[in-house]
Amino acid sequence: MTTQAQRERLNRERVLTAAIELADEQGVDALSMRRLADRLGVVPMALYKHVAHKDELLDGLVEHLIAQIDPPAGDVGWREAVRRRVLSARRVLLRHPWARRVLETRTQRTFAVLAYTDSTIGMFRAGGFSDELTHHVMHALGSRMWGFTQELFDDAGATPGAAPAPVPDEATLRALAAAFPNVAAVALPARHDGETVVGSGCDDQAEFEFALDLMLDGFARLHEQGWTRGTAV
């Protein structure tokens, strides 16, 4: 039985740490207030003082994830600072395979999310980007700011966390290639390192860095050209 002293030691930090450990071990679908309470050796009601409900718990997990991302580097230019920050965020996602899904489902702009977004914007503004260009840059970055991309070749309509669709047999692949030769030409030869993939699809490290560097180079060119709305790209 849990003692009074053990109950008094329960705090938000301990609750969130246990939740992350549970999600790492069993996946985010296994994370419930009851299972979390069992892990901590308390009754479920004891958790509600620290997290009012499941959504607040997930927001707290995002807060913990953001805290693991390296702060902006102050000794490099804007391009390298942004690149390092984004790749640090990606390393966090690779350590916690459930994290991408939680980030995608959060609709509440918490203090931690706003602070991370603000610091990312700040790196571009510190590099001399106009507010107008920075606005468009942030839209272009999208989920890359968090270290992942929504990929063209992800399974359309797949339920997050669901088992991947079965691989078609050879005859089906041949029929698909005949019907959609251009898609087959670029999609079928792809090979990816499963250890560097965030989520499903083609979002592995090499392709993520390729796209990120391409975008950063483009941002740099627009900045050097003094881009404003209506300027030819």
N, CA, C and O of each residue as an XYZ file, in Angstrom:
932
protein
N       0.843     -1.198      0.000
C       0.000      0.000      0.000
C       0.881      1.250      0.000
O       1.925      1.285      0.651
N       0.448      2.273     -0.737
C       1.206      3.514     -0.806
C       1.106      4.265      0.510
O       0.014      4.421      1.057
N       2.215      4.721      1.011
C       2.231      5.473      2.263
C       1.944      6.936      2.006
O       2.024      7.402      0.869
N       1.608      7.663      3.063
C       1.364      9.098      2.951
C       2.614      9.831      2.453
O       2.518     10.774      1.667
N       3.776      9.390      2.915
C       5.023     10.032      2.496
C       5.245      9.870      1.000
O       5.712     10.795      0.334
N       4.904      8.675      0.460
C       5.048      8.448     -0.966
C       4.113      9.343     -1.764
O       4.482      9.871     -2.812
N       2.875      9.510     -1.245
C       1.916     10.375     -1.930
C       2.410     11.808     -1.967
O       2.251     12.499     -2.973
N       3.007     12.257     -0.872
C       3.481     13.632     -0.804
C       4.624     13.878     -1.779
O       4.817     15.008     -2.228
N       5.379     12.846     -2.112
C       6.494     13.023     -3.043
C       6.028     13.096     -4.499
O       6.806     13.462     -5.380
N       4.764     12.748     -4.754
C       4.251     12.804     -6.108
C       4.136     14.261     -6.562
O       3.541     15.089     -5.872
N       4.713     14.565     -7.733
C       4.604     15.909     -8.288
C       4.486     15.804     -9.804
O       4.573     14.712    -10.365
N       4.287     16.940    -10.460
C       4.073     16.932    -11.908
C       5.273     16.350    -12.650
O       5.102     15.595    -13.607
N       6.464     16.691    -12.223
C       7.670     16.191    -12.884
C       7.722     14.672    -12.828
O       8.026     14.021    -13.828
N       7.431     14.114    -11.679
C       7.471     12.666    -11.525
C       6.384     12.000    -12.362
O       6.613     10.943    -12.950
N       5.217     12.607    -12.417
C       4.119     12.066    -13.218
C       4.502     12.032    -14.695
O       4.297     11.020    -15.365
N       5.060     13.140    -15.208
C       5.398     13.217    -16.620
C       6.562     12.287    -16.975
O       6.573     11.690    -18.051
N       7.529     12.166    -16.083
C       8.655     11.257    -16.326
C       8.161      9.822    -16.437
O       8.592      9.071    -17.312
N       7.254      9.448    -15.540
C       6.692      8.087    -15.578
C       5.870      7.879    -16.842
O       5.889      6.795    -17.425
N       5.149      8.912    -17.267
C       4.337      8.801    -18.484
C       5.218      8.591    -19.706
O       4.884      7.794    -20.583
N       6.337      9.298    -19.771
C       7.264      9.132    -20.893
C       7.850      7.720    -20.890
O       7.953      7.089    -21.942
N       8.225      7.233    -19.737
C       8.778      5.876    -19.645
C       7.753      4.846    -20.105
O       8.097      3.896    -20.809
N       6.498      5.032    -19.710
C       5.442      4.109    -20.097
C       5.206      4.157    -21.610
O       5.058      3.118    -22.255
N       5.171      5.370    -22.168
C       4.978      5.513    -23.616
C       6.156      4.921    -24.383
O       5.959      4.296    -25.425
N       7.380      5.107    -23.884
C       8.562      4.542    -24.539
C       8.492      3.011    -24.568
O       8.872      2.380    -25.554
N       8.009      2.436    -23.489
C       7.988      0.980    -23.362
C       6.822      0.343    -24.104
O       6.983     -0.705    -24.728
N       5.640      0.974    -24.039
C       4.427      0.320    -24.518
C       3.694      1.088    -25.618
O       2.718      0.585    -26.174
N       4.148      2.285    -25.932
C       3.464      3.093    -26.935
C       2.462      4.032    -26.299
O       1.990      3.798    -25.186
N       2.141      5.093    -27.013
C       1.271      6.111    -26.442
C      -0.156      5.609    -26.276
O      -0.886      6.114    -25.423
N      -0.572      4.621    -27.076
C      -1.929      4.081    -26.928
C      -2.107      3.384    -25.590
O      -3.224      3.287    -25.081
N      -1.014      2.899    -25.022
C      -1.091      2.218    -23.731
C      -1.120      3.184    -22.564
O      -1.301      2.779    -21.416
N      -0.941      4.464    -22.862
C      -0.857      5.452    -21.798
C      -2.256      5.873    -21.358
O      -2.986      6.514    -22.114
N      -2.618      5.515    -20.154
C      -3.892      5.923    -19.565
C      -3.633      6.375    -18.138
O      -2.599      6.060    -17.549
N      -4.577      7.112    -17.598
C      -4.406      7.598    -16.235
C      -4.323      6.424    -15.258
O      -3.572      6.480    -14.284
N      -5.087      5.365    -15.513
C      -5.059      4.216    -14.604
C      -3.715      3.496    -14.656
O      -3.141      3.167    -13.618
N      -3.216      3.252    -15.868
C      -1.925      2.572    -15.988
C      -0.802      3.418    -15.412
O       0.135      2.898    -14.805
N      -0.905      4.717    -15.606
C       0.115      5.614    -15.056
C       0.069      5.598    -13.532
O       1.109      5.585    -12.873
N      -1.130      5.598    -12.981
C      -1.274      5.531    -11.524
C      -0.693      4.226    -10.983
O      -0.013      4.221     -9.957
N      -0.967      3.117    -11.683
C      -0.416      1.830    -11.255
C       1.112      1.863    -11.260
O       1.757      1.326    -10.358
N       1.676      2.490    -12.272
C       3.133      2.557    -12.369
C       3.727      3.354    -11.216
O       4.801      3.031    -10.709
N       3.015      4.395    -10.813
C       3.503      5.262     -9.741
C       3.123      4.746     -8.357
O       3.582      5.273     -7.344
N       2.280      3.709     -8.319
C       1.876      3.150     -7.030
C       0.898      4.023     -6.265
O       0.920      4.071     -5.035
N       0.028      4.723     -7.017
C      -0.968      5.593     -6.383
C      -2.327      5.288     -6.993
O      -2.420      4.572     -7.990
N      -3.377      5.831     -6.394
C      -4.704      5.706     -6.983
C      -4.841      6.741     -8.088
O      -4.204      7.792     -8.014
N      -5.661      6.478     -9.124
C      -5.779      7.428    -10.235
C      -6.134      8.846     -9.807
O      -5.662      9.807    -10.415
N      -6.943      8.989     -8.789
C      -7.338     10.326     -8.353
C      -6.153     11.165     -7.909
O      -6.204     12.393     -7.960
N      -5.075     10.500     -7.469
C      -3.899     11.243     -7.014
C      -3.221     11.988     -8.163
O      -2.501     12.960     -7.932
N      -3.449     11.536     -9.404
C      -2.811     12.175    -10.555
C      -3.465     13.492    -10.931
O      -2.812     14.380    -11.479
N      -4.754     13.620    -10.636
C      -5.511     14.759    -11.156
C      -5.107     16.087    -10.535
O      -5.467     17.144    -11.052
N      -4.387     16.051     -9.468
C      -3.846     17.276     -8.884
C      -2.730     17.838     -9.764
O      -2.454     19.037     -9.743
N      -2.099     16.962    -10.531
C      -0.928     17.348    -11.326
C      -1.236     17.433    -12.821
O      -0.673     18.274    -13.520
N      -2.122     16.572    -13.313
C      -2.609     16.630    -14.704
C      -4.110     16.371    -14.658
O      -4.554     15.319    -14.200
N      -4.879     17.330    -15.133
C      -6.332     17.282    -14.944
C      -7.000     16.208    -15.791
O      -8.056     15.698    -15.417
N      -6.398     15.853    -16.934
C      -7.013     14.878    -17.835
C      -5.960     14.414    -18.842
O      -4.823     14.885    -18.825
N      -6.349     13.492    -19.711
C      -5.407     12.893    -20.659
C      -4.805     13.943    -21.589
O      -3.607     13.897    -21.869
N      -5.610     14.886    -22.072
C      -5.067     15.901    -22.972
C      -4.000     16.745    -22.284
O      -2.990     17.094    -22.895
N      -4.222     17.071    -21.023
C      -3.215     17.853    -20.300
C      -1.956     17.021    -20.087
O      -0.846     17.553    -20.085
N      -2.133     15.724    -19.908
C      -0.979     14.835    -19.781
C      -0.164     14.838    -21.076
O       1.064     14.921    -21.036
N      -0.844     14.749    -22.226
C      -0.138     14.756    -23.511
C       0.537     16.096    -23.753
O       1.645     16.143    -24.289
N      -0.118     17.190    -23.364
C       0.526     18.500    -23.470
C       1.799     18.539    -22.619
O       2.807     19.129    -23.007
N       1.726     17.902    -21.460
C       2.899     17.841    -20.592
C       4.027     17.030    -21.208
O       5.199     17.352    -21.014
N       3.686     15.981    -21.947
C       4.718     15.199    -22.633
C       5.410     16.044    -23.696
O       6.629     15.971    -23.853
N       4.632     16.849    -24.427
C       5.222     17.745    -25.413
C       6.172     18.728    -24.725
O       7.254     19.015    -25.235
N       5.765     19.233    -23.581
C       6.614     20.145    -22.805
C       7.952     19.480    -22.478
O       9.002     20.111    -22.589
N       7.915     18.212    -22.077
C       9.138     17.478    -21.765
C       9.983     17.250    -23.007
O      11.208     17.352    -22.957
N       9.329     16.942    -24.125
C      10.062     16.741    -25.372
C      10.810     18.002    -25.767
O      11.986     17.947    -26.127
N      10.135     19.127    -25.701
C      10.747     20.394    -26.090
C      11.939     20.712    -25.197
O      12.941     21.263    -25.652
N      11.817     20.359    -23.922
C      12.914     20.632    -22.989
C      14.166     19.836    -23.346
O      15.266     20.209    -22.939
N      14.018     18.746    -24.098
C      15.171     17.926    -24.500
C      15.867     18.462    -25.749
O      16.976     18.037    -26.072
N      15.218     19.400    -26.456
C      15.798     19.950    -27.683
C      16.858     20.978    -27.319
O      16.653     21.800    -26.426
N      17.990     20.931    -28.013
C      19.074     21.874    -27.730
C      18.600     23.315    -27.922
O      17.839     23.588    -28.850
N      19.029     24.232    -27.074
C      18.694     25.651    -27.279
C      19.400     26.191    -28.512
O      20.366     25.589    -28.980
N      18.937     27.311    -29.043
C      19.591     27.877    -30.232
C      21.070     28.168    -29.964
O      21.430     28.702    -28.915
N      21.906     27.811    -30.918
C      23.342     28.100    -30.802
C      23.569     29.583    -31.049
O      23.036     30.145    -32.006
N      24.352     30.214    -30.197
C      24.581     31.648    -30.329
C      25.872     32.020    -31.016
O      26.144     33.203    -31.221
N      26.681     31.027    -31.378
C      28.014     31.309    -31.930
C      28.113     30.993    -33.413
O      29.216     30.906    -33.953
N      26.967     30.818    -34.086
C      26.968     30.487    -35.513
C      25.944     31.360    -36.221
O      25.149     32.034    -35.567
N      25.954     31.356    -37.538
C      24.985     32.110    -38.310
C      23.599     31.494    -38.243
O      23.412     30.395    -37.721
N      22.630     32.224    -38.784
C      21.240     31.788    -38.684
C      21.022     30.419    -39.329
O      20.270     29.602    -38.797
N      21.671     30.157    -40.469
C      21.426     28.905    -41.178
C      21.861     27.707    -40.358
O      21.112     26.742    -40.210
N      23.071     27.769    -39.824
C      23.582     26.662    -39.018
C      22.809     26.538    -37.710
O      22.576     25.432    -37.223
N      22.411     27.678    -37.140
C      21.642     27.644    -35.890
C      20.313     26.939    -36.097
O      19.923     26.095    -35.290
N      19.611     27.282    -37.181
C      18.323     26.639    -37.477
C      18.533     25.157    -37.746
O      17.788     24.316    -37.243
N      19.551     24.839    -38.541
C      19.794     23.438    -38.887
C      20.073     22.602    -37.643
O      19.521     21.513    -37.483
N      20.922     23.110    -36.772
C      21.248     22.362    -35.547
C      20.005     22.152    -34.686
O      19.795     21.069    -34.138
N      19.190     23.188    -34.574
C      17.997     23.091    -33.718
C      17.024     22.062    -34.267
O      16.492     21.240    -33.520
N      16.792     22.108    -35.561
C      15.852     21.179    -36.183
C      16.355     19.740    -36.060
O      15.573     18.838    -35.757
N      17.637     19.520    -36.289
C      18.179     18.164    -36.185
C      18.205     17.685    -34.739
O      18.103     16.485    -34.486
N      18.341     18.603    -33.792
C      18.225     18.227    -32.384
C      16.800     17.765    -32.081
O      16.600     16.778    -31.373
N      15.812     18.481    -32.618
C      14.414     18.069    -32.433
C      14.196     16.680    -33.024
O      13.484     15.857    -32.450
N      14.804     16.433    -34.156
C      14.637     15.112    -34.784
C      15.241     14.007    -33.921
O      14.669     12.922    -33.816
N      16.384     14.271    -33.309
C      16.992     13.266    -32.430
C      16.067     12.933    -31.262
O      16.007     11.784    -30.824
N      15.359     13.919    -30.765
C      14.394     13.675    -29.686
C      13.291     12.746    -30.186
O      12.900     11.814    -29.483
N      12.788     12.993    -31.391
C      11.725     12.143    -31.936
C      12.209     10.715    -32.144
O      11.452      9.768    -31.931
N      13.449     10.553    -32.554
C      13.988      9.209    -32.760
C      14.134      8.462    -31.435
O      14.029      7.236    -31.400
N      14.375      9.193    -30.348
C      14.458      8.546    -29.027
C      13.086      8.142    -28.525
O      12.960      7.199    -27.744
N      12.057      8.849    -28.969
C      10.697      8.592    -28.489
C       9.783      8.388    -29.702
O       9.193      9.353    -30.188
N       9.653      7.157    -30.199
C       8.936      6.908    -31.449
C       7.480      7.374    -31.456
O       6.915      7.591    -32.528
N       6.867      7.531    -30.295
C       5.475      7.973    -30.199
C       5.332      9.485    -30.317
O       4.217      9.987    -30.457
N       6.441     10.218    -30.265
C       6.385     11.672    -30.110
C       5.773     12.370    -31.315
O       5.015     13.328    -31.161
N       6.100     11.892    -32.522
C       5.548     12.549    -33.712
C       4.027     12.548    -33.656
O       3.392     13.568    -33.925
N       3.450     11.420    -33.313
C       1.987     11.320    -33.272
C       1.396     12.294    -32.264
O       0.380     12.934    -32.536
N       2.027     12.408    -31.101
C       1.516     13.330    -30.085
C       1.607     14.771    -30.581
O       0.669     15.548    -30.400
N       2.727     15.131    -31.203
C       2.871     16.487    -31.733
C       1.810     16.787    -32.787
O       1.270     17.892    -32.827
N       1.512     15.812    -33.638
C       0.537     16.018    -34.710
C      -0.873     16.204    -34.185
O      -1.698     16.841    -34.840
N      -1.163     15.657    -33.008
C      -2.529     15.725    -32.493
C      -2.759     16.857    -31.501
O      -3.892     17.066    -31.067
N      -1.714     17.592    -31.132
C      -1.884     18.676    -30.171
C      -2.472     19.906    -30.867
O      -1.909     20.390    -31.849
N      -3.562     20.394    -30.381
C      -4.188     21.606    -30.931
C      -4.009     22.807    -30.005
O      -4.197     23.949    -30.425
N      -3.648     22.555    -28.755
C      -3.475     23.633    -27.789
C      -2.064     24.212    -27.910
O      -1.075     23.488    -27.799
N      -1.984     25.517    -28.136
C      -0.670     26.171    -28.211
C      -0.215     26.515    -26.795
O      -0.485     27.606    -26.294
N       0.469     25.585    -26.165
C       0.905     25.774    -24.790
C       2.086     26.736    -24.738
O       2.646     27.106    -25.770
N       2.454     27.135    -23.530
C       3.590     28.044    -23.357
C       4.852     27.451    -23.969
O       5.605     28.151    -24.645
N       5.087     26.152    -23.733
C       6.303     25.518    -24.243
C       6.324     25.520    -25.771
O       7.364     25.786    -26.373
N       5.189     25.226    -26.403
C       5.106     25.226    -27.867
C       5.332     26.629    -28.412
O       6.066     26.814    -29.383
N       4.696     27.623    -27.783
C       4.865     29.004    -28.235
C       6.308     29.471    -28.041
O       6.852     30.186    -28.883
N       6.921     29.067    -26.938
C       8.307     29.470    -26.676
C       9.248     28.864    -27.718
O      10.166     29.535    -28.188
N       9.024     27.595    -28.082
C       9.865     26.961    -29.100
C       9.664     27.639    -30.452
O      10.629     27.904    -31.168
N       8.419     27.917    -30.795
C       8.125     28.591    -32.057
C       8.748     29.981    -32.077
O       9.330     30.397    -33.079
N       8.619     30.695    -30.962
C       9.170     32.042    -30.869
C      10.686     32.034    -31.053
O      11.238     32.897    -31.735
N      11.352     31.062    -30.448
C      12.815     31.013    -30.567
C      13.245     30.648    -31.979
O      14.282     31.114    -32.453
N      12.452     29.812    -32.661
C      12.768     29.475    -34.045
C      12.622     30.702    -34.944
O      13.488     30.984    -35.772
N      11.524     31.423    -34.772
C      11.337     32.673    -35.509
C      12.484     33.631    -35.212
O      12.989     34.309    -36.107
N      12.889     33.678    -33.950
C      13.953     34.594    -33.536
C      15.273     34.345    -34.232
O      16.043     35.281    -34.451
N      15.551     33.096    -34.585
C      16.808     32.795    -35.273
C      16.828     33.429    -36.666
O      17.863     33.929    -37.108
N      15.699     33.407    -37.347
C      15.636     34.042    -38.668
C      15.704     35.568    -38.538
O      16.421     36.226    -39.293
N      14.970     36.119    -37.595
C      14.973     37.574    -37.436
C      16.352     38.066    -37.021
O      16.797     39.124    -37.465
N      17.036     37.292    -36.160
C      18.397     37.671    -35.762
C      19.355     37.628    -36.949
O      20.372     38.322    -36.962
N      19.020     36.804    -37.950
C      19.841     36.733    -39.153
C      19.515     37.816    -40.162
O      20.065     37.831    -41.264
N      18.608     38.739    -39.783
C      18.292     39.858    -40.655
C      17.098     39.640    -41.557
O      16.804     40.493    -42.395
N      16.386     38.506    -41.412
C      15.205     38.260    -42.228
C      14.111     39.272    -41.884
O      13.906     39.593    -40.713
N      13.417     39.769    -42.893
C      12.269     40.639    -42.640
C      11.149     39.822    -42.005
O      11.105     38.600    -42.144
N      10.251     40.500    -41.314
C       9.122     39.792    -40.705
C       8.252     39.135    -41.769
O       7.710     38.051    -41.551
N       8.118     39.789    -42.920
C       7.303     39.228    -43.997
C       7.910     37.932    -44.524
O       7.205     36.938    -44.692
N       9.225     37.941    -44.787
C       9.874     36.731    -45.277
C       9.843     35.642    -44.213
O       9.626     34.471    -44.527
N      10.058     36.021    -42.963
C      10.041     35.034    -41.881
C       8.678     34.366    -41.784
O       8.595     33.163    -41.537
N       7.621     35.122    -41.974
C       6.263     34.563    -41.957
C       6.148     33.437    -42.985
O       5.644     32.359    -42.671
N       6.608     33.682    -44.197
C       6.510     32.674    -45.250
C       7.470     31.511    -44.998
O       7.147     30.358    -45.282
N       8.633     31.818    -44.469
C       9.597     30.767    -44.132
C       9.005     29.787    -43.123
O       9.164     28.575    -43.273
N       8.332     30.292    -42.112
C       7.761     29.421    -41.084
C       6.665     28.537    -41.667
O       6.542     27.371    -41.293
N       5.871     29.087    -42.579
C       4.863     28.259    -43.244
C       5.530     27.171    -44.069
O       5.072     26.028    -44.085
N       6.613     27.526    -44.755
C       7.305     26.545    -45.583
C       7.939     25.443    -44.730
O       7.901     24.270    -45.100
N       8.516     25.819    -43.602
C       9.122     24.825    -42.715
C       8.088     23.839    -42.207
O       8.316     22.629    -42.216
N       6.946     24.360    -41.762
C       5.892     23.486    -41.262
C       6.391     22.536    -40.192
O       7.049     22.950    -39.238
N       6.073     21.256    -40.357
C       6.452     20.263    -39.349
C       7.956     20.031    -39.282
O       8.440     19.440    -38.316
N       8.707     20.484    -40.287
C      10.169     20.312    -40.228
C      10.763     21.026    -39.026
O      11.820     20.634    -38.531
N      10.096     22.064    -38.556
C      10.560     22.747    -37.358
C      10.688     21.764    -36.195
O      11.544     21.929    -35.326
N       9.825     20.733    -36.185
C       9.810     19.747    -35.113
C      10.654     18.519    -35.443
O      10.764     17.608    -34.622
N      11.257     18.485    -36.647
C      12.138     17.373    -36.971
C      11.498     16.245    -37.745
O      12.057     15.149    -37.801
N      10.332     16.479    -38.352
C       9.741     15.443    -39.196
C       8.988     16.103    -40.334
O       8.704     17.300    -40.303
N       8.669     15.293    -41.348
C       7.893     15.789    -42.477
C       6.712     14.867    -42.730
O       6.763     13.671    -42.444
N       5.657     15.441    -43.269
C       4.536     14.632    -43.756
C       4.873     14.251    -45.178
O       4.945     15.115    -46.052
N       5.082     12.967    -45.422
C       5.682     12.528    -46.672
C       4.671     12.217    -47.763
O       3.550     11.788    -47.489
N       5.081     12.438    -48.992
C       4.254     12.159    -50.161
C       3.840     10.701    -50.232
O       2.713     10.395    -50.622
N       4.753      9.784    -49.853
C       4.484      8.376    -50.032
C       4.036      7.679    -48.753
O       4.070      6.451    -48.677
N       3.612      8.453    -47.734
C       2.975      7.833    -46.583
C       1.691      7.158    -47.036
O       1.109      7.535    -48.053
N       1.248      6.151    -46.272
C      -0.020      5.503    -46.603
C      -1.149      6.500    -46.417
O      -1.386      6.965    -45.302
N      -1.840      6.831    -47.478
C      -2.924      7.818    -47.411
C      -4.038      7.302    -46.519
O      -4.513      6.177    -46.674
N      -4.440      8.143    -45.588
C      -5.572      7.803    -44.742
C      -5.262      6.808    -43.656
O      -6.169      6.376    -42.946
N      -4.010      6.430    -43.503
C      -3.673      5.447    -42.483
C      -3.928      6.014    -41.099
O      -3.684      7.194    -40.849
N      -4.412      5.183    -40.212
C      -4.644      5.595    -38.840
C      -3.318      5.690    -38.110
O      -2.544      4.733    -38.133
N      -3.023      6.834    -37.449
C      -1.752      6.950    -36.738
C      -1.569      5.808    -35.746
O      -2.470      5.505    -34.964
N      -0.411      5.185    -35.782
C      -0.127      4.100    -34.852
C      -0.592      2.741    -35.325
O      -0.266      1.729    -34.705
N      -1.368      2.694    -36.441
C      -1.865      1.419    -36.945
C      -0.735      0.631    -37.600
O       0.296      1.186    -37.979
N      -0.956     -0.682    -37.723
C       0.041     -1.514    -38.387
C       0.154     -1.101    -39.852
O      -0.849     -0.729    -40.461
N       1.353     -1.157    -40.430
C       1.510     -0.784    -41.837
C       0.707     -1.695    -42.742
O       0.455     -2.855    -42.414
N       0.305     -1.156    -43.894
C      -0.444     -1.952    -44.855
C       0.432     -3.084    -45.373
O       1.646     -2.922    -45.495
N      -0.173     -4.232    -45.678
C       0.629     -5.347    -46.203
C       1.280     -4.981    -47.531
O       0.714     -4.230    -48.325
N       2.469     -5.518    -47.763
C       3.180     -5.255    -49.012
C       2.480     -6.002    -50.141
O       2.234     -7.202    -50.013
N       2.150     -5.323    -51.250
C       1.472     -6.007    -52.362
C       2.358     -7.104    -52.942
O       3.585     -7.026    -52.890
N       1.702     -8.140    -53.503
C       2.488     -9.198    -54.142
C       3.077     -8.691    -55.463
O       2.746     -7.599    -55.926
N       3.949     -9.500    -56.055
C       4.696     -9.059    -57.239
C       3.770     -8.729    -58.409
O       4.009     -7.771    -59.145
N       2.726     -9.514    -58.574
C       1.812     -9.268    -59.685
C       1.093     -7.933    -59.514
O       0.899     -7.195    -60.480
N       0.704     -7.633    -58.289
C       0.035     -6.360    -58.022
C       0.981     -5.196    -58.254
O       0.591     -4.168    -58.807
N       2.236     -5.363    -57.826
C       3.220     -4.306    -58.042
C       3.447     -4.043    -59.533
O       3.581     -2.896    -59.959
N       3.488     -5.106    -60.302
C       3.667     -4.942    -61.750
C       2.481     -4.201    -62.361
O       2.654     -3.335    -63.219
N       1.278     -4.547    -61.912
C       0.080     -3.893    -62.436
C       0.062     -2.415    -62.055
O      -0.296     -1.565    -62.871
N       0.447     -2.112    -60.822
C       0.497     -0.715    -60.379
C       1.546      0.064    -61.162
O       1.320      1.210    -61.550
N       2.700     -0.572    -61.393
C       3.767      0.102    -62.134
C       3.344      0.388    -63.563
O       3.709      1.418    -64.131
N       2.568     -0.531    -64.150
C       2.087     -0.314    -65.514
C       1.067      0.819    -65.567
O       1.034      1.593    -66.524
N       0.229      0.911    -64.519
C      -0.812      1.946    -64.497
C      -0.247      3.314    -64.123
O      -0.710      4.342    -64.616
N       0.759      3.316    -63.246
C       1.320      4.578    -62.748
C       2.840      4.535    -62.864
O       3.534      4.453    -61.851
N       3.364      4.590    -64.085
C       4.805      4.368    -64.295
C       5.689      5.415    -63.644
O       6.787      5.088    -63.194
N       5.245      6.664    -63.581
C       6.099      7.712    -63.006
C       6.212      7.564    -61.491
O       7.290      7.729    -60.921
N       5.087      7.250    -60.847
C       5.133      7.013    -59.399
C       6.034      5.821    -59.098
O       6.858      5.873    -58.185
N       5.873      4.753    -59.864
C       6.681      3.554    -59.627
C       8.160      3.836    -59.827
O       9.001      3.315    -59.095
N       8.473      4.652    -60.808
C       9.874      4.919    -61.132
C      10.609      5.577    -59.985
O      11.789      5.303    -59.767
N       9.931      6.443    -59.247
C      10.613      7.159    -58.157
C      10.358      6.536    -56.791
O      11.155      6.736    -55.875
N       9.267      5.786    -56.629
C       8.912      5.267    -55.305
C       9.483      3.884    -55.049
O       9.996      3.621    -53.961
N       9.404      3.001    -56.024
C       9.769      1.611    -55.781
C      11.250      1.385    -55.518
O      11.581      0.521    -54.706
N      12.183      2.132    -56.175
C      13.611      1.863    -55.918
C      14.102      2.386    -54.571
O      15.230      2.091    -54.176
N      13.289      3.146    -53.868
C      13.767      3.809    -52.644
C      14.150      2.788    -51.582
O      13.460      1.788    -51.385
N      15.256      3.053    -50.905
C      15.692      2.237    -49.771
C      15.956      3.168    -48.607
O      16.576      4.218    -48.774
N      15.487      2.789    -47.422
C      15.595      3.674    -46.270
C      16.137      2.924    -45.068
O      15.883      1.734    -44.885
N      16.880      3.638    -44.266
C      17.438      3.087    -43.030
C      16.374      3.170    -41.953
O      16.051      4.258    -41.475
N      15.830      2.024    -41.572
C      14.748      2.011    -40.600
C      15.091      2.648    -39.267
O      14.208      3.113    -38.547
N      16.388      2.669    -38.938
C      16.805      3.241    -37.661
C      16.720      4.761    -37.650
O      16.768      5.370    -36.582
N      16.595      5.384    -38.816
C      16.555      6.847    -38.870
C      15.213      7.372    -39.355
O      15.095      8.551    -39.688
N      14.199      6.511    -39.400
C      12.877      6.921    -39.879
C      12.028      7.413    -38.716
O      11.948      6.768    -37.671
N      11.393      8.571    -38.914
C      10.427      9.088    -37.944
C       9.043      8.846    -38.527
O       8.697      9.433    -39.553
N       8.250      7.996    -37.895
C       6.916      7.700    -38.399
C       6.988      6.765    -39.584
O       7.943      6.002    -39.733
N       5.958      6.830    -40.440
C       5.893      5.957    -41.606
C       6.386      6.698    -42.841
O       6.703      7.886    -42.782
N       6.447      5.990    -43.949
C       6.811      6.634    -45.202
C       8.311      6.761    -45.377
O       9.075      5.939    -44.872
N       8.732      7.795    -46.095
C      10.121      7.960    -46.509
C      10.912      8.936    -45.643
O      12.006      9.347    -46.028
N      10.393      9.305    -44.510
C      11.022     10.348    -43.705
C      12.225      9.791    -42.943
O      12.194      9.695    -41.717
N      13.277      9.426    -43.666
C      14.484      8.974    -42.980
C      15.488     10.130    -42.927
O      15.244     11.200    -43.485
N      16.594      9.908    -42.264
C      17.520     11.002    -41.975
C      18.077     11.641    -43.245
O      18.120     12.866    -43.358
N      18.499     10.821    -44.188
C      19.116     11.362    -45.403
C      18.138     12.237    -46.169
O      18.496     13.330    -46.608
N      16.912     11.768    -46.334
C      15.935     12.555    -47.080
C      15.495     13.791    -46.304
O      15.239     14.843    -46.891
N      15.408     13.661    -44.985
C      15.038     14.820    -44.180
C      16.090     15.917    -44.308
O      15.750     17.083    -44.507
N      17.369     15.548    -44.194
C      18.434     16.544    -44.287
C      18.527     17.120    -45.700
O      18.818     18.305    -45.864
N      18.284     16.303    -46.713
C      18.287     16.798    -48.091
C      17.254     17.913    -48.246
O      17.560     18.983    -48.773
N      16.029     17.656    -47.785
C      14.953     18.651    -47.916
C      15.228     19.881    -47.055
O      14.990     21.012    -47.479
N      15.733     19.652    -45.841
C      16.013     20.772    -44.945
C      17.079     21.682    -45.542
O      16.917     22.902    -45.550
N      18.167     21.102    -46.043
C      19.244     21.905    -46.625
C      18.766     22.636    -47.878
O      19.144     23.782    -48.120
N      17.936     21.968    -48.664
C      17.388     22.611    -49.857
C      16.574     23.844    -49.483
O      16.675     24.887    -50.129
N      15.767     23.712    -48.434
C      14.942     24.835    -47.991
C      15.799     25.954    -47.407
O      15.570     27.127    -47.704
N      16.767     25.610    -46.594
C      17.620     26.634    -45.998
C      18.392     27.404    -47.068
O      18.562     28.619    -46.965
N      18.857     26.690    -48.093
C      19.549     27.367    -49.200
C      18.597     28.332    -49.908
O      18.981     29.444    -50.270
N      17.360     27.895    -50.098
C      16.370     28.762    -50.729
C      16.038     29.970    -49.881
O      15.901     31.078    -50.401
N      15.908     29.768    -48.580
C      15.638     30.898    -47.681
C      16.779     31.909    -47.746
O      16.556     33.119    -47.786
N      18.013     31.386    -47.757
C      19.184     32.266    -47.807
C      19.183     33.096    -49.089
O      19.485     34.289    -49.060
N      18.848     32.471    -50.200
C      18.833     33.195    -51.474
C      17.784     34.308    -51.468
O      18.053     35.422    -51.917
N      16.586     34.002    -50.955
C      15.534     35.017    -50.895
C      15.928     36.168    -49.976
O      15.670     37.332    -50.280
N      16.554     35.834    -48.853
C      17.009     36.868    -47.921
C      18.051     37.765    -48.580
O      17.989     38.988    -48.455
N      19.001     37.164    -49.275
C      20.051     37.943    -49.946
C      19.476     38.827    -51.052
O      20.026     39.888    -51.348
N      18.386     38.399    -51.654
C      17.763     39.179    -52.721
C      16.821     40.271    -52.195
O      16.285     41.065    -52.969
N      16.626     40.301    -50.859
C      15.726     41.281    -50.277
C      14.266     41.027    -50.664
O      13.513     41.953    -50.962
N      13.892     39.748    -50.650
C      12.567     39.350    -51.106
C      11.451     40.052    -50.343
O      11.536     40.222    -49.127
N      10.418     40.454    -51.050
C       9.159     40.927    -50.461
C       8.024     40.299    -51.274
O       8.256     39.764    -52.358
N       6.815     40.363    -50.755
C       5.676     39.796    -51.463
C       5.568     40.433    -52.860
O       5.595     41.656    -53.005
N       5.448     39.591    -53.859
C       5.356     40.102    -55.225
C       6.681     40.065    -55.967
O       6.719     40.225    -57.187
N       7.784     39.851    -55.222
C       9.088     39.756    -55.874
C       9.190     38.431    -56.605
O       8.782     37.396    -56.078
N       9.721     38.453    -57.793
C       9.907     37.214    -58.550
C      10.905     36.319    -57.818
O      11.916     36.792    -57.300
N      10.610     35.037    -57.784
C      11.500     34.078    -57.113
C      12.484     33.520    -58.120
O      13.326     32.694    -57.768
